[in-house]
Amino acid sequence: MNVAIDTPAVDRFRGVVAQRLGLAFPDEKRALLAEVLGRRAAAWGDCGSYLAHLATAPAPAEIDALAQELTTPETYFFRNIEQYEALAGVVLPQRMRARSVGRQLRFLSLGCASGEEPYTIAMVVREVCDPSWRVSIVGADVNPVVLRKARRAHYSAWSLRAVPEAARRRWFRVDGPDLVLDPLIRESVQFTRCNAAEEDAALWQPDTYDAVYCRNVLMYFTPQTAQAVLDRICGALAPGGFLFVGHAESLRVLSHDLDLRHSHGTFYHQRRQTRPTPDQRVAAPDDDWMAAIGAASGRIRRIADRQPPQSEPERAPHASDEWNAAMELLAREQFGRAIEVVEAFPAHLRVQPDAMLLHAALLTHAGQHTLAAEVCEQVLGGDRLNAGAHYLLAVCCAGNGDPPAAVRHGRVAAYLDPAFAMPRLLLGLQAAQRGDHEAARRDLHRALVLFAHEDADRLLLFGGGFTRDTLSALCRAALAASGELP
């Protein structure tokens, strides 16, 4: 039976999916939504009745059917193996010391799909921990079909394409066309259906997990659902516990409870031993440095055009003459005078994270690297995931003769914001200086691409007076010096 589907119906369906499953679908996914809506609505006779059912009290079976239709899991054993190397080399040793009395470890794989991820965790744990340790691993997913496959634990050779040969021999046996997981690993994992858009008190018990893997999951959620899931994860992690997310999800990890870690060629996060008080949370996710720059950009344009300011909601420190004066001086590259203005901010404005970041940027541009580094550390004390502060700190470290620290902070900044051009330029120049021409070419090429699309206001704050064209030319010159012309 064909059901008429129009644009308003698709928009309503998208809203209900966001409400019931927490999934976000951009406009380019309208065709998929229309196709799924048409199939599911056919059983109800008309689209309106089906949407009304979803919006009021949908049957659990219908939500399961939608989850099956709208989630397309792609996973395999030992995917992003460097994260499992960090599990073996850093996470397990630390958590075993922390759990030495009870000798029990707990892990959660959220969005586990057909089970490869939690089973890989189980293999790594068994390789590192002796049998006296009690290990609990939970695999959770909203799609009941993939959970059934996970419990069966039969896989194709394609799912094992990244499995080291020793692990393949130890943990799998051949059964016709399939490879069957060893019962010891299979019994280490318990699977449960979890709708991330809903509360689940049993799954999110406080201070429970030693590590949570939530990779390539947050990126599919609405911002509200992603933040809610992250808040639950942080509450359920034990103090000192670890969180692994997908490589493309660094910008979604916004929490004051997490510190960024790097080892084994990968980034991950660790919950702080003590949670910051509300007074210590100086940089809320909705008030980060990018929001600060965005709020200031309109004022910069108005200053340049000599247009009177329009009325805006009250916002500190941006709703102040002092802030506007500092930004105008920055636009004119009068860094010394701008520093004087910022340092004369009223006390309640001066301690705001965006004001401190502006102060650090001005000090960096003026060559006062030691003072700038101190201000960056203050910013990072409230928000360890501030890409701008990490970049400025990288510049300061380079200026103070500490290239390894410069590279370390530059990598963090590039990881936290993959669209940020300045860290890539810094990393490319640093690589060229140490003679690593392959790394230099890689980062300089990336910087050149990013500069073409970089926001003008971010260039103003971090570019030190250099224009987009000048920075792009610097990339090309450095590429030529490394033996390659772009």
C-alpha positions as CSV (number, residue, x, y, z in Angstrom):
1,M,0.0,0.0,0.0
2,N,1.4,3.4,-1.0
3,V,1.1,6.3,1.5
4,A,1.4,9.9,0.4
5,I,4.4,11.5,2.1
6,D,4.9,15.3,1.9
7,T,7.6,17.6,3.3
8,P,5.7,18.6,6.5
9,A,5.2,14.9,7.3
10,V,8.9,14.2,6.9
11,D,9.7,17.1,9.1
12,R,7.3,15.8,11.8
13,F,8.8,12.4,11.5
14,R,12.3,13.8,11.9
15,G,11.2,15.5,15.1
16,V,9.6,12.4,16.5
17,V,12.7,10.4,15.7
18,A,14.8,12.9,17.5
19,Q,12.5,12.8,20.5
20,R,12.2,9.0,20.7
21,L,15.7,7.9,19.7
22,G,17.8,11.0,20.0
23,L,18.9,10.7,16.4
24,A,19.6,13.7,14.2
25,F,19.1,13.7,10.5
26,P,20.2,16.6,8.4
27,D,18.3,17.8,5.3
28,E,20.4,15.7,3.0
29,K,18.9,12.6,4.7
30,R,15.3,13.6,3.9
31,A,15.0,10.9,1.2
32,L,15.9,8.2,3.7
33,L,13.4,9.5,6.2
34,A,10.7,9.7,3.6
35,E,11.4,6.1,2.5
36,V,11.3,4.8,6.1
37,L,8.2,6.8,6.9
38,G,6.4,5.5,3.9
39,R,7.1,1.9,4.8
40,R,6.2,2.2,8.5
41,A,3.1,4.3,7.8
42,A,1.7,1.9,5.3
43,A,0.6,-0.5,8.0
44,W,-1.5,2.3,9.6
45,G,-3.3,3.2,6.5
46,D,-2.2,6.9,6.5
47,C,0.7,8.9,7.5
48,G,-1.1,11.2,9.9
49,S,-2.3,8.3,12.1
50,Y,1.1,6.8,12.2
51,L,2.8,10.0,13.2
52,A,0.2,10.6,15.9
53,H,0.9,7.2,17.3
54,L,4.6,7.8,17.4
55,A,4.1,11.2,19.1
56,T,1.9,9.9,21.8
57,A,2.5,6.3,23.1
58,P,4.3,4.2,20.5
59,A,4.6,0.5,21.1
60,P,8.1,-0.7,22.0
61,A,8.1,-2.9,19.0
62,E,7.6,0.1,16.7
63,I,10.5,1.9,18.3
64,D,12.7,-1.2,17.8
65,A,11.6,-1.3,14.2
66,L,12.6,2.3,13.7
67,A,15.9,1.7,15.4
68,Q,16.6,-1.2,12.9
69,E,15.6,1.0,9.9
70,L,17.5,4.1,11.0
71,T,20.8,2.8,12.4
72,T,23.4,1.3,10.1
73,P,26.2,-0.1,12.3
74,E,29.6,-0.6,10.8
75,T,32.2,-2.2,13.1
76,Y,34.8,-4.9,13.3
77,F,37.2,-6.4,15.8
78,F,40.1,-4.2,16.9
79,R,38.8,-1.2,15.0
80,N,41.2,1.7,15.7
81,I,43.6,-0.7,17.3
82,E,45.6,2.2,18.9
83,Q,42.7,2.7,21.4
84,Y,43.0,-0.9,22.5
85,E,46.7,-0.5,22.8
86,A,46.0,2.4,25.2
87,L,43.5,0.2,27.0
88,A,46.2,-2.4,27.6
89,G,49.1,0.0,28.2
90,V,47.5,2.7,30.3
91,V,43.9,2.1,31.3
92,L,44.1,-1.4,32.7
93,P,47.3,-0.8,34.7
94,Q,45.8,2.3,36.3
95,R,42.4,0.8,37.0
96,M,43.9,-2.4,38.3
97,R,45.9,-0.4,40.9
98,A,42.7,1.6,41.7
99,R,40.7,-1.7,42.1
100,S,43.4,-3.7,43.8
101,V,41.2,-4.4,46.9
102,G,38.0,-5.7,45.3
103,R,39.8,-6.9,42.1
104,Q,36.8,-6.2,39.9
105,L,36.7,-4.2,36.6
106,R,33.7,-3.0,34.8
107,F,33.4,-1.8,31.2
108,L,30.6,-0.4,29.0
109,S,30.4,-0.5,25.2
110,L,27.7,2.0,24.2
111,G,26.4,1.5,20.7
112,C,28.0,-1.9,20.6
113,A,26.2,-3.0,17.4
114,S,27.0,-6.7,16.6
115,G,29.4,-7.1,19.5
116,E,32.8,-6.7,18.0
117,E,33.8,-3.8,20.2
118,P,32.9,-5.3,23.7
119,Y,34.3,-8.7,22.7
120,T,37.6,-7.0,21.7
121,I,37.6,-5.3,25.1
122,A,37.2,-8.7,26.6
123,M,40.1,-10.2,24.6
124,V,42.4,-7.3,25.7
125,V,41.4,-7.6,29.3
126,R,42.0,-11.4,29.3
127,E,45.4,-10.9,27.8
128,V,46.4,-8.4,30.6
129,C,44.6,-9.5,33.7
130,D,45.1,-12.8,35.5
131,P,42.0,-15.0,36.1
132,S,41.6,-13.8,39.7
133,W,40.1,-10.6,38.4
134,R,36.3,-10.4,38.0
135,V,35.5,-8.6,34.8
136,S,32.1,-7.3,33.8
137,I,31.5,-6.0,30.3
138,V,28.2,-4.6,29.1
139,G,27.4,-4.1,25.4
140,A,24.4,-1.8,24.9
141,D,22.6,-0.8,21.7
142,V,19.2,0.4,20.6
143,N,18.9,-2.1,17.6
144,P,17.6,-5.5,18.7
145,V,18.6,-7.2,15.5
146,V,22.3,-6.5,15.9
147,L,22.1,-7.5,19.6
148,R,20.8,-10.9,18.6
149,K,23.8,-11.2,16.2
150,A,26.1,-10.2,19.0
151,R,24.8,-12.8,21.4
152,R,25.3,-15.5,18.7
153,A,28.9,-14.5,18.3
154,H,29.4,-15.9,14.8
155,Y,31.3,-13.6,12.4
156,S,32.6,-13.5,8.9
157,A,36.3,-13.2,8.0
158,W,35.7,-9.6,7.1
159,S,34.8,-8.7,10.7
160,L,38.2,-10.2,11.7
161,R,40.2,-8.2,9.2
162,A,42.2,-6.2,11.8
163,V,42.6,-9.0,14.4
164,P,46.2,-9.9,15.2
165,E,47.1,-13.4,14.1
166,A,47.8,-14.5,17.7
167,A,44.4,-13.3,18.9
168,R,42.7,-15.0,15.9
169,R,44.2,-18.3,16.7
170,R,43.5,-18.1,20.4
171,W,39.9,-16.8,20.5
172,F,38.2,-18.1,17.3
173,R,37.4,-21.4,15.7
174,V,36.2,-22.1,12.2
175,D,32.6,-23.3,11.8
176,G,31.8,-23.6,8.0
177,P,31.9,-20.1,6.6
178,D,31.9,-18.5,10.0
179,L,34.4,-17.9,12.7
180,V,33.0,-18.6,16.2
181,L,34.1,-16.7,19.3
182,D,35.6,-18.7,22.2
183,P,33.0,-19.2,25.0
184,L,35.3,-17.6,27.6
185,I,35.2,-14.3,25.7
186,R,31.5,-14.6,24.8
187,E,30.5,-15.2,28.4
188,S,32.5,-12.2,29.5
189,V,30.0,-9.8,27.8
190,Q,26.3,-9.2,28.7
191,F,24.2,-7.4,26.1
192,T,21.3,-5.1,26.8
193,R,19.0,-2.9,24.8
194,C,19.6,0.7,25.5
195,N,17.8,3.7,24.0
196,A,20.2,6.6,24.7
197,A,17.3,9.1,24.6
198,E,15.8,7.6,27.7
199,E,16.9,7.3,31.3
200,D,18.2,3.9,32.4
201,A,19.0,3.8,36.1
202,A,20.5,0.3,36.0
203,L,22.9,1.1,33.2
204,W,24.0,4.4,34.5
205,Q,24.7,3.7,38.2
206,P,27.1,6.3,39.6
207,D,30.9,5.7,39.7
208,T,30.6,2.3,38.1
209,Y,32.7,1.9,35.0
210,D,36.4,1.7,34.7
211,A,36.2,2.6,31.0
212,V,33.4,3.4,28.6
213,Y,33.7,3.0,24.8
214,C,31.2,5.3,23.0
215,R,32.8,5.5,19.6
216,N,31.0,6.9,16.6
217,V,27.8,7.2,18.6
218,L,27.5,10.8,19.8
219,M,27.9,12.1,16.2
220,Y,24.5,10.8,15.2
221,F,22.6,12.3,18.1
222,T,21.0,15.7,18.4
223,P,23.1,18.1,20.5
224,Q,20.7,17.8,23.4
225,T,20.8,14.0,23.4
226,A,24.6,13.9,22.9
227,Q,25.1,16.2,25.9
228,A,22.7,14.2,28.0
229,V,24.4,10.9,27.1
230,L,27.8,12.4,27.9
231,D,26.6,13.7,31.3
232,R,25.3,10.1,32.1
233,I,28.7,8.6,31.0
234,C,30.6,11.0,33.2
235,G,28.4,10.2,36.2
236,A,28.7,6.5,35.6
237,L,32.5,6.5,35.2
238,A,34.4,5.7,38.4
239,P,36.8,8.6,39.5
240,G,39.8,8.1,37.3
241,G,37.9,6.1,34.8
242,F,38.4,6.5,31.0
243,L,36.2,7.4,28.0
244,F,37.0,6.5,24.4
245,V,35.1,8.3,21.6
246,G,35.4,8.2,17.8
247,H,38.1,10.2,16.1
248,A,35.5,12.4,14.5
249,E,33.7,13.2,17.8
250,S,36.3,15.2,19.7
251,L,34.3,18.4,19.5
252,R,31.2,16.8,20.9
253,V,33.0,15.8,24.1
254,L,32.2,18.8,26.3
255,S,32.5,18.1,30.0
256,H,34.2,19.7,32.9
257,D,34.6,16.2,34.5
258,L,37.1,15.0,31.8
259,D,40.7,15.6,31.2
260,L,42.3,14.8,27.8
261,R,44.9,12.1,27.5
262,H,47.2,11.0,24.7
263,S,49.3,7.9,24.3
264,H,49.8,5.1,21.8
265,G,49.0,7.5,19.0
266,T,45.5,8.3,20.1
267,F,43.5,10.7,22.3
268,Y,41.0,9.7,25.0
269,H,39.6,11.1,28.2
270,Q,39.8,10.5,31.9
271,R,37.4,11.5,34.6
272,R,38.8,13.7,37.2
273,Q,39.2,12.2,40.7
274,T,37.1,15.0,42.1
275,R,34.3,16.7,40.2
276,P,34.5,20.5,39.9
277,T,32.1,22.6,41.9
278,P,29.7,24.9,40.0
279,D,31.9,27.9,40.9
280,Q,34.9,26.1,39.3
281,R,33.0,25.5,36.0
282,V,34.0,28.7,34.4
283,A,33.5,27.6,30.8
284,A,30.2,26.0,30.2
285,P,29.7,24.2,26.9
286,D,27.4,26.9,25.6
287,D,29.9,29.6,26.5
288,D,33.1,28.3,24.9
289,W,35.8,30.2,23.1
290,M,34.2,29.7,19.6
291,A,30.9,31.2,21.0
292,A,33.0,34.1,22.3
293,I,34.6,34.8,19.0
294,G,31.2,34.5,17.2
295,A,29.7,37.0,19.6
296,A,32.5,39.4,19.0
297,S,32.6,39.1,15.2
298,G,29.5,41.3,14.7
299,R,31.0,44.0,16.8
300,I,34.3,43.9,14.9
301,R,32.3,44.3,11.6
302,R,30.3,47.2,13.1
303,I,33.5,48.9,14.3
304,A,35.0,48.6,10.8
305,D,31.9,49.9,9.1
306,R,31.3,52.5,11.8
307,Q,27.8,51.3,12.3
308,P,26.0,51.8,15.6
309,P,25.6,48.6,17.7
310,Q,22.3,46.9,17.7
311,S,20.5,45.9,20.8
312,E,21.5,42.4,22.0
313,P,20.9,40.2,25.0
314,E,23.1,41.0,28.0
315,R,26.3,39.0,27.9
316,A,29.5,39.5,29.9
317,P,32.1,40.4,29.0
318,H,31.0,41.1,25.4
319,A,28.2,43.5,26.3
320,S,30.7,46.1,27.4
321,D,32.6,49.1,26.0
322,E,35.8,47.7,27.4
323,W,35.5,44.5,25.3
324,N,34.7,46.4,22.2
325,A,37.7,48.6,22.7
326,A,40.0,45.7,23.1
327,M,38.6,44.0,19.9
328,E,39.0,47.1,17.9
329,L,42.7,47.5,19.0
330,L,43.2,43.8,18.1
331,A,41.8,44.4,14.6
332,R,44.3,47.3,14.3
333,E,47.2,45.1,15.5
334,Q,47.8,47.5,18.4
335,F,48.6,44.6,20.8
336,G,50.2,46.6,23.6
337,R,47.3,49.0,23.9
338,A,44.9,46.1,23.7
339,I,46.7,44.3,26.5
340,E,46.4,47.4,28.7
341,V,42.6,47.6,28.0
342,V,42.1,43.9,28.9
343,E,44.2,44.1,32.0
344,A,42.0,47.1,33.1
345,F,38.8,45.1,32.6
346,P,36.6,45.1,35.8
347,A,37.3,42.1,37.9
348,H,34.1,40.3,37.1
349,L,34.9,40.5,33.4
350,R,38.6,39.8,33.6
351,V,38.1,36.3,35.0
352,Q,35.7,35.2,32.3
353,P,37.3,32.4,30.1
354,D,36.7,34.3,26.8
355,A,38.4,37.4,28.2
356,M,41.3,35.3,29.5
357,L,41.7,33.7,26.1
358,L,41.7,37.2,24.4
359,H,44.3,38.3,27.0
360,A,46.5,35.2,26.2
361,A,46.2,35.8,22.5
362,L,47.3,39.4,22.8
363,L,50.2,38.5,25.0
364,T,51.3,35.8,22.5
365,H,51.1,38.2,19.6
366,A,53.2,40.7,21.6
367,G,55.9,38.1,22.3
368,Q,55.2,37.8,26.0
369,H,55.2,34.1,25.9
370,T,55.8,33.3,29.6
371,L,52.9,35.5,30.7
372,A,50.7,34.2,27.9
373,A,51.4,30.6,28.9
374,E,50.3,31.4,32.5
375,V,47.0,32.8,31.2
376,C,46.5,29.8,28.9
377,E,47.0,27.5,31.9
378,Q,44.3,29.4,33.8
379,V,41.9,28.9,30.9
380,L,42.7,25.2,30.7
381,G,42.2,24.9,34.4
382,G,38.6,25.5,33.8
383,D,38.2,23.9,30.4
384,R,40.9,21.3,29.5
385,L,39.3,20.9,26.0
386,N,39.8,24.5,24.9
387,A,41.5,24.2,21.5
388,G,42.3,27.9,21.3
389,A,44.2,27.8,24.7
390,H,46.1,24.7,23.6
391,Y,47.1,26.4,20.3
392,L,48.3,29.5,22.1
393,L,50.2,27.4,24.6
394,A,51.9,25.6,21.7
395,V,53.0,28.9,20.2
396,C,54.4,30.0,23.7
397,C,56.3,26.7,24.1
398,A,57.8,27.1,20.7
399,G,58.8,30.7,21.5
400,N,60.3,29.6,24.8
401,G,62.4,26.9,23.1
402,D,60.4,23.8,24.0
403,P,59.5,22.2,20.6
404,P,58.3,18.9,22.1
405,A,55.7,20.7,24.3
406,A,54.8,22.9,21.3
407,V,54.1,19.8,19.2
408,R,52.2,18.2,22.1
409,H,49.8,21.1,22.6
410,G,49.5,21.7,18.8
411,R,48.4,18.1,18.3
412,V,45.8,18.5,21.1
413,A,44.4,21.7,19.5
414,A,44.2,20.0,16.1
415,Y,42.5,17.0,17.6
416,L,40.0,19.1,19.5
417,D,39.1,21.2,16.4
418,P,40.0,19.4,13.1
419,A,38.9,22.6,11.2
420,F,41.4,24.8,13.0
421,A,44.1,25.8,10.5
422,M,46.6,27.5,12.8
423,P,47.7,24.3,14.8
424,R,48.2,22.5,11.5
425,L,50.5,25.3,10.3
426,L,52.4,25.2,13.6
427,L,52.8,21.4,13.4
428,G,54.0,21.6,9.8
429,L,56.6,24.2,10.6
430,Q,57.8,22.3,13.6
431,A,58.1,19.1,11.6
432,A,60.1,20.9,9.0
433,Q,62.5,22.2,11.6
434,R,63.2,18.7,12.9
435,G,63.7,17.4,9.4
436,D,60.5,15.2,9.2
437,H,59.5,16.4,5.7
438,E,56.7,13.8,5.3
439,A,54.9,15.0,8.4
440,A,55.6,18.6,7.4
441,R,54.0,18.1,4.0
442,R,51.0,16.4,5.5
443,D,50.3,19.1,8.1
444,L,51.1,22.0,5.7
445,H,48.8,20.6,3.0
446,R,46.0,20.3,5.6
447,A,46.6,23.8,6.8
448,L,46.5,25.2,3.3
449,V,43.1,23.6,2.7
450,L,41.8,24.8,6.1
451,F,43.0,28.4,5.6
452,A,40.8,28.6,2.5
453,H,37.7,28.1,4.6
454,E,38.9,29.5,8.0
455,D,36.6,32.0,9.7
456,A,37.9,35.5,9.4
457,D,37.3,36.3,13.0
458,R,39.3,33.3,14.2
459,L,42.1,34.4,11.9
460,L,41.9,37.8,13.6
461,L,42.2,36.4,17.1
462,F,44.9,33.8,16.4
463,G,46.7,35.0,13.3
464,G,48.8,37.6,14.9
465,G,48.0,40.2,12.2
466,F,48.7,37.9,9.3
467,T,46.0,37.7,6.6
468,R,44.6,34.6,5.1
469,D,46.6,35.1,1.9
470,T,49.8,35.7,3.9
471,L,49.3,32.5,6.0
472,S,48.5,30.5,2.8
473,A,51.6,31.8,1.2
474,L,53.6,30.8,4.2
475,C,52.2,27.3,3.8
476,R,53.3,27.2,0.2
477,A,56.7,28.5,0.9
478,A,57.2,25.9,3.6
479,L,56.0,23.1,1.3
480,A,58.4,24.3,-1.4
481,A,61.2,24.2,1.2
482,S,60.3,20.7,2.1
483,G,60.7,19.6,-1.5
484,E,57.1,19.8,-2.8
485,L,55.1,22.5,-4.4
486,P,51.3,22.3,-3.8
